[in-house]
């Protein structure tokens, strides 16, 4: 999956969450996306991208793949991983700011 596809998917998910009519109106969380599940799915996608990259590198080593495909797969994996790390840093930063708030 390309960087643009990751960005488009993230944007679509964010828009879907922001445009929910029941947002913030009910304590009931049935039917709402679980943040933990969303994070788990995102990590799974990055891990899957890493496996694809690894498989292409092995195929190249066996003479069954083109070097351009390997470089592209590695670059996509690197971008996905850097995006995941950046999001993690933002979540940690937001948590730290919340913890600094006076009660």
Secondary structure, 3 states (H helix, E strand, C coil): CCHHHHHHHHHHHHHHHHCCCCCCCCCCCCCCCCHHHHHHHHHHHHHHHHHHHHHHHHHHHCCCCCHHHHHHHHHHHHHHHHHHHHHHHHHHHHHHHHHHCCC
